[in-house]
Amino acid sequence: MKLSIIIPVLNEAQALPGLFEHLLPLARHGCEIIMVDGGSVDATPTLVACAGFRLIQAARGRASQMNAGAAIASGDALLFLHADTRLPDGACGLVPRALANPDKCWGRFDVCISGHSFMLRVVACLINLRSRLTAIATGDQALFMTRAAFDRVGGFPDQPLMEDVELCTRLRRLSRPVCITRRAVTSGRRWERHGVWRTIVLMWRLRWDYWRGVPTQLLARRYQ
């Protein structure tokens, strides 16, 4: 099973060297790497080209960028990776093995949030628990799925926020997710910059309002 890894990027020049270092071993193991730029005004496109990774342009927004990457991907399985998230060792083998079960067509990784605050470890544990109970995951958990499942649910919905939650809701109708316990590591910069407790409250309010039907355009403005 060939794995395509799709990474949406926007003005990520400072973070790209670390991302390239992470992606190179994955590429050597046969993973297809596709980076999708949403209109960067910094050196992101130049750096990606110099590193030799495939780069395409798409309309700004994670949903449209990830859909554009999926449209040109050649893999039997798709994995959507945020630029500030790192997969665990062996991910190229873990995903195909997880999807080899005919009763499973998608999944995600447990997550660990990097940072200095002890609360980030608590937050990560709660995210992993919530994901197991609800069969809903977020983009930080490196969502993956078969190409057939992605096409069947119509890809990511065209909305500015909660596109990952909505995609999981649709995929959940096809199967429960595979929960890989090996942890992806995502950056805790936003949590620490805005305050861990403040961010927890914000994210729960956004989820609650999304469930109540508040337009995602309004939620996206609040998130920003």
C-alpha positions as CSV (number, residue, x, y, z in Angstrom):
1,M,0.0,0.0,0.0
2,K,1.6,3.3,-1.1
3,L,1.3,6.1,1.3
4,S,1.0,9.8,0.2
5,I,1.7,12.4,2.9
6,I,0.0,15.8,2.2
7,I,1.2,18.9,4.1
8,P,-0.6,22.3,3.8
9,V,1.9,25.2,4.3
10,L,1.6,28.9,4.5
11,N,4.5,31.2,5.4
12,E,6.4,28.4,7.1
13,A,9.9,29.4,6.1
14,Q,11.3,29.4,9.6
15,A,9.9,26.0,10.4
16,L,10.7,24.3,7.1
17,P,14.3,23.1,7.9
18,G,13.0,21.0,10.8
19,L,10.1,19.7,8.7
20,F,12.4,18.7,5.8
21,E,14.7,16.8,8.2
22,H,11.6,14.9,9.4
23,L,10.3,14.2,5.9
24,L,13.5,13.0,4.2
25,P,13.5,9.5,5.9
26,L,9.8,9.1,5.1
27,A,10.5,9.9,1.4
28,R,13.4,7.4,1.4
29,H,11.0,4.7,2.7
30,G,8.8,5.2,-0.3
31,C,6.3,7.7,0.9
32,E,5.0,10.3,-1.6
33,I,5.4,13.8,-0.1
34,I,3.2,16.6,-1.5
35,M,3.4,20.1,0.0
36,V,0.5,22.5,-0.8
37,D,1.2,26.2,-0.5
38,G,-1.7,28.5,0.2
39,G,-0.1,31.7,-1.1
40,S,3.0,32.2,1.1
41,V,4.6,35.6,0.9
42,D,7.9,34.5,2.5
43,A,10.5,32.1,1.2
44,T,8.4,28.9,1.7
45,P,8.1,28.0,-2.1
46,T,11.8,28.6,-2.7
47,L,12.9,26.5,0.2
48,V,10.6,23.6,-0.7
49,A,11.9,23.7,-4.3
50,C,15.5,23.8,-3.1
51,A,14.8,20.8,-0.8
52,G,13.5,18.8,-3.8
53,F,10.0,18.2,-2.5
54,R,6.9,18.4,-4.7
55,L,5.0,21.7,-4.3
56,I,1.7,22.8,-5.7
57,Q,-0.3,25.9,-5.2
58,A,-3.9,26.0,-4.0
59,A,-6.5,28.5,-2.6
60,R,-5.7,29.5,0.9
61,G,-7.3,27.4,3.6
62,R,-6.4,24.0,5.0
63,A,-9.4,22.2,3.5
64,S,-8.8,23.5,-0.1
65,Q,-5.1,22.9,0.2
66,M,-5.4,19.3,1.5
67,N,-8.1,18.5,-1.2
68,A,-5.7,19.9,-3.9
69,G,-2.9,17.7,-2.6
70,A,-5.2,14.6,-2.5
71,A,-6.3,15.3,-6.0
72,I,-2.8,14.7,-7.4
73,A,-1.7,12.0,-4.9
74,S,-0.9,8.6,-6.3
75,G,-1.1,6.7,-3.0
76,D,-3.6,4.0,-2.0
77,A,-3.6,5.7,1.4
78,L,-3.5,9.4,2.3
79,L,-2.1,11.0,5.4
80,F,-2.7,14.7,6.2
81,L,0.1,16.2,8.2
82,H,0.3,19.7,9.8
83,A,3.6,21.5,9.2
84,D,4.2,21.6,13.0
85,T,3.5,18.0,13.7
86,R,6.0,15.1,13.6
87,L,5.1,11.5,13.0
88,P,6.4,8.7,15.2
89,D,9.2,6.5,13.9
90,G,7.9,3.8,11.6
91,A,4.8,5.7,10.5
92,C,5.3,4.5,6.9
93,G,4.7,0.9,8.1
94,L,2.2,1.6,10.8
95,V,-0.4,3.2,8.5
96,P,-0.5,0.5,5.9
97,R,-0.7,-2.2,8.6
98,A,-3.6,-0.3,10.3
99,L,-5.5,0.0,7.0
100,A,-4.9,-3.7,6.1
101,N,-7.9,-4.6,8.3
102,P,-10.8,-4.7,5.8
103,D,-13.1,-3.4,8.5
104,K,-11.1,-0.2,8.9
105,C,-10.7,2.6,6.4
106,W,-9.3,5.4,8.4
107,G,-7.5,6.4,11.6
108,R,-5.3,8.7,13.5
109,F,-2.3,8.7,15.9
110,D,-2.3,9.5,19.6
111,V,-0.8,12.9,20.1
112,C,1.7,14.5,22.4
113,I,2.0,18.3,22.7
114,S,5.5,19.7,23.0
115,G,6.2,22.5,25.4
116,H,7.1,23.5,28.9
117,S,3.8,23.4,30.7
118,F,2.8,20.3,32.5
119,M,-0.8,21.0,31.5
120,L,0.1,20.2,27.9
121,R,0.6,16.6,28.8
122,V,-2.8,16.6,30.5
123,V,-4.4,18.2,27.4
124,A,-2.9,15.6,25.2
125,C,-4.2,12.8,27.3
126,L,-7.7,14.3,27.2
127,I,-7.5,14.7,23.4
128,N,-6.6,11.1,23.0
129,L,-9.3,9.9,25.4
130,R,-11.9,12.1,23.8
131,S,-10.9,10.8,20.3
132,R,-11.3,7.2,21.4
133,L,-14.7,7.8,23.0
134,T,-16.2,9.9,20.1
135,A,-14.3,8.5,17.1
136,I,-13.6,12.0,16.1
137,A,-10.0,13.3,15.7
138,T,-8.3,16.6,14.8
139,G,-5.7,17.4,12.2
140,D,-2.9,17.5,14.9
141,Q,-3.4,13.7,15.2
142,A,-2.2,13.1,11.6
143,L,-5.5,11.8,10.1
144,F,-5.0,9.0,7.5
145,M,-7.4,7.0,5.3
146,T,-7.7,4.9,2.2
147,R,-8.1,6.8,-1.0
148,A,-11.4,5.0,-1.5
149,A,-12.8,6.3,1.8
150,F,-11.6,9.8,1.1
151,D,-13.3,9.9,-2.2
152,R,-16.4,8.3,-0.9
153,V,-17.0,11.0,1.7
154,G,-16.1,13.8,-0.8
155,G,-12.9,14.9,0.8
156,F,-12.6,17.8,3.2
157,P,-15.6,20.1,3.3
158,D,-15.2,23.6,2.0
159,Q,-15.2,25.4,5.3
160,P,-12.6,27.6,7.1
161,L,-12.6,25.7,10.5
162,M,-13.6,22.3,11.8
163,E,-12.9,20.7,8.5
164,D,-11.2,17.9,10.2
165,V,-14.0,17.3,12.6
166,E,-16.6,17.2,9.8
167,L,-14.4,14.8,7.8
168,C,-14.2,12.5,10.7
169,T,-18.0,12.7,11.2
170,R,-18.4,11.5,7.6
171,L,-15.7,8.8,7.9
172,R,-17.3,7.5,11.1
173,R,-20.3,6.4,9.0
174,L,-18.0,4.1,7.1
175,S,-16.0,2.6,10.1
176,R,-14.6,3.3,13.5
177,P,-11.1,4.8,13.3
178,V,-7.9,2.9,14.0
179,C,-6.3,4.5,17.0
180,I,-2.5,4.1,16.7
181,T,-1.0,4.5,20.2
182,R,2.4,5.6,18.9
183,R,2.3,9.3,19.4
184,A,2.7,12.1,16.9
185,V,4.2,15.2,18.4
186,T,2.6,18.6,17.7
187,S,3.8,22.0,18.7
188,G,2.4,23.6,21.9
189,R,3.4,27.1,20.8
190,R,-0.1,28.4,20.3
191,W,-1.2,26.9,23.7
192,E,1.7,28.6,25.5
193,R,1.5,31.8,23.7
194,H,-2.2,32.4,24.4
195,G,-2.3,30.5,27.7
196,V,-3.2,26.9,28.2
197,W,-6.4,27.3,30.1
198,R,-7.6,30.1,27.9
199,T,-6.9,28.0,24.8
200,I,-8.7,25.0,26.4
201,V,-11.8,27.1,27.0
202,L,-11.7,28.6,23.5
203,M,-11.5,25.2,21.8
204,W,-14.3,23.8,23.8
205,R,-16.5,26.8,23.1
206,L,-15.7,26.5,19.4
207,R,-16.7,22.8,19.4
208,W,-19.8,23.5,21.4
209,D,-20.9,26.3,19.0
210,Y,-20.0,24.2,16.0
211,W,-22.3,21.4,17.3
212,R,-25.0,24.1,17.8
213,G,-24.7,25.1,14.2
214,V,-22.9,28.4,14.5
215,P,-21.4,29.3,11.0
216,T,-17.8,28.2,10.6
217,Q,-16.9,31.7,9.2
218,L,-17.8,33.2,12.6
219,L,-15.9,30.4,14.4
220,A,-12.8,30.9,12.3
221,R,-12.7,34.7,13.2
222,R,-12.9,33.8,16.8
223,Y,-10.2,31.2,16.5
224,Q,-7.9,33.7,14.7
